[in-house]
Amino acid sequence: MKTIYIKALYIFMALCISTLYIGCSDDDEGPNGGQPRIRYVRMTDPASSDSLLVASYQSNMVAIMGENLGATVEVWFNDKKAGLLPTLVTNTSILTTIPSELPEVINDQLKLVFDNGDSLMYDFTVEISEPFLRNMMSEYVSAGDTARIRGQYFYGPLEVTFSGGVTAEVININEENTIIDVIVPEGAEKGPVTIESNFGVGESGFWFRDDRNIIMGSEETDFSGWWGTQGWIAEQDTVIENINGNFVRLDESIGAWGWIELYTGDGGTIKEATSNIPRDAFNSPDSYSVKFEVYPVSDMAGAQLRMFLGNADDFNTARQNNFYTWAPNFNVTGKWQTISIPFNEFLANNSFLTYNEAGYQAAFYFTGPVPSYLNFALDNVRVVPNEE
C-alpha cells in the first residue's frame, strides 16, 4: 500500500512539474501564444491618440497596434504597398503611411506580411481623397493658353472650373495623378480654382490671376523718389507677351558684384504701393507668401535678387545689409511661372520691416559673386494669404 502511495505521489509531482513547464513555455511565447495580432489602428498625433480608426484617407500616417508584430516586413492597404522603416516596427506597434496611389483592387483590407512568409489580414477602409490643388506653374495665363496645376489625387475624369463659373478643357493628367494641364476658358476671372472628381471637390488656396496686395506692379506713372528704376519697365516686348499690363524687362549682363536696380527708392509711389501689405501678414507671417511671376528667356543661374523692405534712417546702408535673397533655382525658360517665398522667411531677413500703414522703403536689386546674364521679365510682386 505504501509503495502504491509513493508511486501516486511521484505521478502527481510529475504532472505538476509538466503543467508548470507548459505554463512557463506559454509565457515565454508572449501574449496570444506568440502569434501576431492587430488589436486596432489609431492616429499618430498624440492629441488624437485615443481615436481608433476603421478607415482613413490616403497619405495619412497611422499606428497599427497589436502583439508580436516585430517580424513584419511588408504592409499593404488594398493592393498598394506602404513604405516601411524597420526602426518604426516593434512587437506592439507599426508606424506607416497609407499610400497615396489610387488602388486598382479595393478589398478594404490591411495586410501584414512577416519574414517567414505568413500574413495577417485586418478590416480597414482607405478613403479616397478629393483633389488637392497645391499651386499653378503660373497663376497668370491668358484665355486659350495652357495652365498647369500641381497637386494630388487628380483621378480622372475631372471637371476644372475657374472663378466666373467657366469650365476648362483638361488636356493631360500625368501618371502619378499630381499634374494636370488645362486650356484656360474665355470668361475665367481672378479667384480660386476648383477641381471635381468622382471622389469629391477640391478648391485652391491660391488665386488665379491674383492681384491682391500688389507692391510692385510696374504701373506707376509718377517716379518721384525712384532711383532710376523706371528704365526697366516695358509696356510690351517682341519676345515676351505681357500678362498683366506693364512689367520689368531686363536683358543685361552683370559682372561679379555689379548692381542692377529693379525697384529702389523711398518716394511716395513706392510707399503707396508697399502699403498694400496687410497688417495680418505681420500678425500671422506663416500664413502668407511673397509671390511674383517671372519669365526667364535664358538660364538665370548665379543671379541673386536681393529684396529689402523696411524703414531705416540710413536707407542706403540698411538695404545693403538687410535683405531676403532670391536665387533662381529653376531651368524652365520661355514661360511665365509663379515664384512663391514664405513671408515668414522674407520677414526674418528684413529687420527694418515692421507694420506701417504708410508703406516702406524698397530696394530690389540684382548682384552676386559671379557674372550673370539676366534676360527675363518680372511682374506682380505681391503679399497674399496662402489660403482663404
Sequence and secondary structure as in RCSB ss.txt:
>XXXX:A:sequence
MKTIYIKALYIFMALCISTLYIGCSDDDEGPNGGQPRIRYVRMTDPASSDSLLVASYQSNMVAIMGENLGATVEV
WFNDKKAGLLPTLVTNTSILTTIPSELPEVINDQLKLVFDNGDSLMYDFTVEISEPFLRNMMSEYVSAGDTARIR
GQYFYGPLEVTFSGGVTAEVININEENTIIDVIVPEGAEKGPVTIESNFGVGESGFWFRDDRNIIMGSEETDFSG
WWGTQGWIAEQDTVIENINGNFVRLDESIGAWGWIELYTGDGGTIKEATSNIPRDAFNSPDSYSVKFEVYPVSDM
AGAQLRMFLGNADDFNTARQNNFYTWAPNFNVTGKWQTISIPFNEFLANNSFLTYNEAGYQAAFYFTGPVPSYLN
FALDNVRVVPNEE
>XXXX:A:secstr
 HHHHHHHHHHHHHHHHHHHHHHHHHHHH GGGG  EEEEEEES GGGTT EESEEETT EEEEEEES TTEEEE
EETTEEE   GGGB SSEEEEE   S  SS   EEEEEETTS EEEEE EEE    EEEEES S   TTSEEEEE
EE   SS EEEETTTEEEEEEEE TTS EEEEE  TT  SB EEEEETTEEEE SS BT  TTEEE S  S  TT
B SGGGGEES  SSS  SSS EEEEEEEE TT  EEEEEE SHHHHHHHTTS HHHHH GGGEEEEEEEEESS  
TT EEEEEEE  SSHHHHHHHS EEE       SS EEEEEEHHHHHHT TT    TT  EEEEEEE SS EEEE
EEEEEEEEEES  
